[in-house]
Amino acid sequence: MRSIEWRENTLDTSKQAVTSHVATMNAATAQIITASQFDEVDTEAISASVSQITQTIPEVTKEVRLIAALMEDSNNGDRLLDAARNLCNAFSDLLKAAEPESKEPSQNLINAASRVGEATTHVLSTIAEEETPENSDLHDLLLTLAKAVANTTAALMLRAKAIAASCEDEESRNRVIGAASQCALATSQLVACAKVVAPTLHNAACREQLEAAARNVARAVNNLCEVCNDATNDPKLKNDLLAAARDVSKSLSDMLDHVKLSSREYASRTSQEMSPVENVIIGTDILVASNDPQEMVRHAKTLGQATAQLIQSIKGEADQQKDEDMQRRLLSAAKQLADATAKLVEAARLCSGNPQNAENQNALRRAAEELREITTTTANTPA
């Protein structure tokens, strides 16, 4: 009986770990995309993202092997290992395309990132063994809304093309074509970002990268409108362009509204449906990924509540134990969690008092990571 409970706890914890690691890699992948702009490349951001991916892949493969070994259906285990191999291959292609000395066109990087999104979706759905309709709907709707942005941007390109054709001098025509090319690239990057982060949209860092990609599209559209307005005096061409730009803005707003709504729905489902261990693990991931100190403090308070529930659950289990040694171990685990929670609360208090202090923010992240580590160890302890 205890071995069954240990197996289930270990499976749940490892699945959460894989989901967390995949979300981290997806956010890094999305950052590689958004850091490669038409006129400049943020090599520092790309280097940091590449480093994050290469460090995380071994952790994912380790957890995946454990999950595959513990799955009741060996066929599911084999499918998971195949999905993980495909994921590693997709990341390998991405890293090659992201190399600074790479002469490949930017579209190759976007295509490689899209394959990462498909591979991570396959891994996560295989781990879950059954996909929840809610997650599938959120995933599909995000991709539909991203494609709507692409469609409205394509219509805008046609309006810009008409203005370019009306230009009498080659310099103005080339400026319009250049601005349109920037707009097309930013839109392609947005769609690729959406494909990458869709399976892990609950992760704050993934949402931030998608929002950054949306801002890049908005900037590119604004720049295109300015260039086109300077290139023509034809009121009809200008009005048609403005109407098309408004459609792009509307489609971007629709997509971002969906991102905000899905994050709120996920937070609601997390607190209502997930186990105390899952709540703590996901709560720490969200806190550590956040770059907003006020959001970090707010997540710390929510995390404190989740930890309190977990501690009560462990103490309740200890009270029912007839094995004195097991009872001592459970109570020791509860005390470790309580101590780690106290550190988290104190770190959150200091961060709240001086939110812009980088050391206070890092101390809060470290406290959350320590709490996560203790929670994972507790969940993996055979009972």
C-alpha positions in Angstrom: 0.0 0.0 0.0 2.8 2.4 1.0 4.7 1.5 -2.2 1.6 2.4 -4.3 1.3 5.7 -2.5 5.0 6.4 -3.0 4.7 5.6 -6.7 1.8 8.0 -7.1 3.4 10.8 -5.2 6.7 10.4 -7.1 4.8 10.3 -10.4 2.9 13.5 -9.5 6.0 15.3 -8.3 8.0 14.3 -11.4 5.2 15.3 -13.7 5.1 18.7 -12.1 8.9 19.0 -12.3 8.8 18.2 -16.1 6.0 20.7 -16.6 8.0 23.4 -14.7 11.2 22.6 -16.7 9.4 22.6 -20.0 7.8 26.0 -19.2 11.2 27.4 -18.4 12.6 26.2 -21.7 9.6 27.4 -23.6 10.0 30.9 -22.1 13.7 30.8 -23.1 12.8 29.7 -26.6 10.3 32.5 -26.9 13.0 35.0 -25.7 15.4 33.7 -28.5 12.6 34.6 -31.0 11.8 38.1 -29.6 15.5 38.9 -29.2 16.2 38.5 -32.9 14.7 41.7 -34.4 14.8 42.9 -37.9 17.4 45.7 -37.3 19.2 44.3 -34.2 19.9 41.1 -32.3 20.1 41.0 -28.5 23.0 38.6 -28.3 23.2 38.8 -24.5 19.5 37.7 -24.1 19.9 34.9 -26.7 23.1 33.7 -24.9 21.2 33.6 -21.5 18.3 31.7 -23.1 20.6 29.2 -24.8 22.3 28.6 -21.5 19.0 28.1 -19.7 17.9 25.5 -22.3 21.2 23.5 -22.2 21.1 23.4 -18.4 17.5 22.3 -18.2 17.4 19.6 -20.8 19.3 17.0 -18.6 16.8 17.7 -15.8 13.9 17.0 -18.1 15.4 13.8 -19.5 16.1 12.5 -16.0 12.5 13.1 -14.8 11.0 11.7 -18.0 13.0 8.4 -17.6 11.6 8.1 -14.0 8.0 8.8 -15.1 8.3 6.3 -18.0 9.6 3.6 -15.6 6.7 4.2 -13.2 3.9 4.3 -15.7 1.5 1.4 -15.4 1.2 1.1 -19.2 4.7 0.4 -20.7 3.4 1.5 -24.1 2.7 5.0 -22.6 6.2 4.9 -21.2 7.7 4.1 -24.6 5.6 6.9 -26.2 6.8 9.3 -23.6 10.5 8.4 -24.2 9.9 8.9 -28.0 8.2 12.2 -27.4 11.2 13.3 -25.2 13.7 12.3 -27.9 11.7 14.4 -30.4 11.8 17.3 -28.0 15.6 17.1 -27.6 16.0 17.0 -31.4 13.7 20.0 -31.7 15.8 21.9 -29.2 19.0 20.8 -30.9 17.7 22.3 -34.2 16.7 25.5 -32.4 20.1 25.9 -30.8 21.9 25.4 -34.2 19.6 28.1 -35.8 20.3 30.5 -32.9 24.1 30.3 -33.2 25.6 33.8 -33.7 27.7 32.7 -36.7 24.7 31.0 -38.3 24.0 32.2 -41.8 20.6 30.7 -42.0 17.6 33.0 -42.7 15.5 34.2 -39.7 12.6 32.1 -40.9 14.6 28.9 -40.1 14.8 30.0 -36.5 11.1 30.7 -36.4 10.4 27.3 -38.0 12.7 25.6 -35.4 10.9 27.3 -32.6 7.5 26.2 -33.9 8.7 22.6 -33.9 9.7 23.1 -30.2 6.2 24.1 -29.5 4.7 21.0 -31.2 7.2 18.8 -29.4 6.6 20.2 -25.9 2.8 19.9 -26.5 3.3 16.2 -27.3 5.5 15.6 -24.2 3.1 17.2 -21.8 0.0 15.5 -23.3 1.8 12.1 -23.1 2.8 12.7 -19.5 -0.8 13.7 -18.6 -2.0 10.4 -20.3 -5.2 12.2 -21.0 -5.7 15.8 -22.1 -8.2 17.9 -20.3 -10.7 19.6 -22.6 -10.1 23.0 -20.9 -6.4 22.9 -21.5 -6.9 21.9 -25.2 -9.5 24.6 -25.7 -7.2 27.3 -24.2 -4.3 26.1 -26.3 -6.3 26.0 -29.6 -7.9 29.4 -29.0 -4.6 31.0 -28.4 -3.3 29.7 -31.7 -6.5 30.8 -33.5 -6.2 34.3 -32.1 -2.5 34.5 -33.1 -3.4 33.4 -36.6 -6.1 36.2 -36.6 -3.3 38.6 -35.9 -1.3 37.2 -38.8 -4.4 37.5 -41.1 -5.1 41.1 -40.2 -1.4 41.9 -40.6 -1.4 40.3 -44.1 -4.3 42.6 -45.0 -2.3 45.6 -43.7 0.6 44.4 -46.0 -1.6 44.7 -49.0 -2.5 48.3 -48.1 1.2 49.1 -47.7 2.0 47.4 -51.0 -0.6 49.7 -52.7 1.1 52.7 -51.2 4.6 51.4 -52.2 3.3 51.0 -55.8 2.0 54.6 -55.8 5.4 56.1 -54.7 7.1 58.1 -57.4 10.6 58.0 -55.9 12.5 54.8 -55.2 13.7 55.9 -51.8 10.1 56.3 -50.4 9.1 53.0 -52.0 12.1 51.2 -50.4 11.3 52.7 -47.0 7.7 51.4 -47.2 8.9 47.9 -48.3 11.4 47.8 -45.4 8.8 48.8 -42.8 6.4 46.2 -44.2 9.2 43.5 -44.0 9.7 44.4 -40.3 6.0 44.1 -39.7 5.9 40.7 -41.4 8.9 39.4 -39.4 7.4 40.6 -36.1 4.1 38.9 -36.9 5.8 35.6 -37.8 7.7 35.8 -34.5 4.5 36.4 -32.6 2.8 33.3 -34.2 5.9 31.2 -33.4 5.9 32.5 -29.8 2.3 31.5 -29.5 3.0 28.0 -30.7 5.9 27.7 -28.2 4.2 29.0 -25.1 0.6 27.7 -25.7 1.2 24.4 -23.8 2.7 26.3 -20.8 0.7 29.5 -20.9 0.1 29.3 -17.1 3.8 30.2 -16.6 4.4 33.9 -16.0 7.6 34.0 -18.0 5.9 32.5 -21.0 3.1 35.0 -20.9 5.7 37.8 -20.6 7.5 36.7 -23.7 4.2 36.4 -25.7 3.3 39.9 -24.5 6.7 41.2 -25.6 6.2 39.7 -29.0 2.8 41.4 -29.3 4.4 44.7 -28.4 7.0 44.2 -31.2 4.1 43.7 -33.6 2.4 46.9 -32.4 5.6 48.9 -32.7 6.2 47.6 -36.2 2.6 48.5 -37.3 3.0 52.0 -35.9 6.3 52.4 -37.7 4.7 51.2 -41.0 1.8 53.6 -40.6 4.2 56.5 -40.1 6.4 55.6 -43.1 3.3 55.1 -45.3 1.8 58.4 -44.2 5.0 60.2 -45.2 5.1 58.3 -48.5 1.7 59.3 -49.9 -0.8 62.1 -49.8 -3.7 60.0 -51.2 -6.5 60.2 -48.6 -8.1 56.9 -49.7 -4.8 55.0 -49.4 -4.2 56.5 -46.0 -7.7 55.7 -44.8 -7.5 52.1 -46.0 -4.2 51.7 -44.3 -5.5 53.2 -41.0 -8.5 50.9 -41.1 -6.3 47.8 -41.6 -4.0 49.0 -38.8 -7.0 49.2 -36.5 -7.9 45.6 -37.3 -4.4 44.5 -36.4 -4.7 46.4 -33.1 -8.1 44.8 -32.4 -6.8 41.3 -33.1 -3.8 41.9 -30.8 -6.1 43.1 -28.0 -8.2 40.0 -28.4 -5.2 37.7 -28.1 -3.8 39.5 -25.0 -7.3 39.5 -23.4 -7.3 35.7 -23.8 -3.9 35.4 -22.2 -5.0 37.3 -19.2 -8.3 35.4 -18.9 -6.6 32.0 -19.2 -4.0 32.9 -16.5 -6.9 33.8 -14.1 -8.8 30.6 -15.0 -5.7 28.5 -14.4 -5.0 30.2 -11.0 -8.6 29.5 -10.0 -8.4 25.8 -11.1 -5.1 25.4 -9.4 -6.4 26.4 -6.0 -9.6 24.4 -6.4 -8.5 21.2 -8.1 -4.9 20.5 -7.4 -3.3 18.8 -4.4 -1.4 20.9 -1.8 1.9 19.7 -3.1 1.0 20.7 -6.7 -0.2 24.1 -5.4 3.1 24.8 -3.6 5.3 23.6 -6.6 3.4 25.7 -9.1 3.2 28.6 -6.8 7.0 28.7 -6.4 7.5 28.4 -10.1 5.2 31.4 -10.7 7.0 33.5 -8.1 10.5 32.7 -9.2 9.6 33.5 -12.9 8.1 36.8 -12.1 10.0 40.1 -12.6 7.4 42.3 -11.0 8.3 42.7 -7.2 4.7 43.5 -6.3 3.5 40.4 -8.1 6.2 38.4 -6.3 5.0 39.6 -2.9 1.4 38.8 -3.9 2.4 35.3 -5.0 4.3 34.8 -1.8 1.2 35.4 0.2 -0.8 32.9 -1.9 2.1 30.4 -1.6 2.1 30.8 2.2 -1.6 29.8 2.2 -0.9 26.8 0.0 2.0 25.7 2.3 -0.2 26.0 5.4 -2.7 23.6 3.8 0.2 21.2 3.0 1.5 21.3 6.5 -2.0 20.6 8.0 -2.3 17.7 5.5 1.0 16.2 6.6 0.2 16.7 10.3 -3.2 15.0 9.7 -1.4 12.1 8.1 1.0 11.9 11.0 -1.9 11.7 13.5 -3.2 8.7 11.8 0.1 6.9 11.6 0.6 3.9 13.9 4.3 3.6 12.9 6.2 5.9 15.3 9.2 6.2 13.0 7.0 7.3 10.1 5.1 9.7 12.4 8.4 11.3 13.4 9.4 11.7 9.8 6.2 13.3 8.8 6.3 15.7 11.7 9.9 16.6 10.9 8.9 17.3 7.3 6.0 19.5 8.5 8.5 21.5 10.7 11.0 21.9 7.8 8.1 23.2 5.6 7.0 25.6 8.4 10.6 26.9 8.8 11.0 27.4 5.1 7.6 29.2 5.0 8.7 31.5 7.8 11.8 32.4 5.7 9.6 33.1 2.7 7.2 35.3 4.7 10.1 37.3 6.0 11.7 37.7 2.6 8.4 38.8 1.2 8.1 41.4 4.0 11.5 42.8 3.2 10.7 42.9 -0.5 7.4 44.6 0.1 9.2 47.3 2.1 11.8 48.0 -0.6 10.5 46.4 -3.8 13.0 47.8 -6.2 16.0 46.4 -4.3 17.4 43.6 -6.4 18.9 41.7 -3.5 15.5 41.6 -1.7 13.9 40.2 -4.9 16.6 37.6 -5.3 16.3 36.7 -1.6 12.6 36.1 -2.1 13.3 33.9 -5.1 15.8 31.9 -3.1 13.4 31.4 -0.3 10.8 30.2 -2.8 13.3 27.8 -4.4 14.2 26.4 -1.0 10.6 25.8 -0.2 10.1 24.1 -3.5 13.0 21.8 -2.8 11.8 20.8 0.6 8.2 20.2 -0.8 9.6 18.0 -3.5 11.7 16.0 -1.0 8.7 15.6 1.3 6.5 14.4 -1.6 9.1 11.8 -2.7 9.6 10.3 0.8 8.2 6.8 0.7 5.3 6.4 3.2 
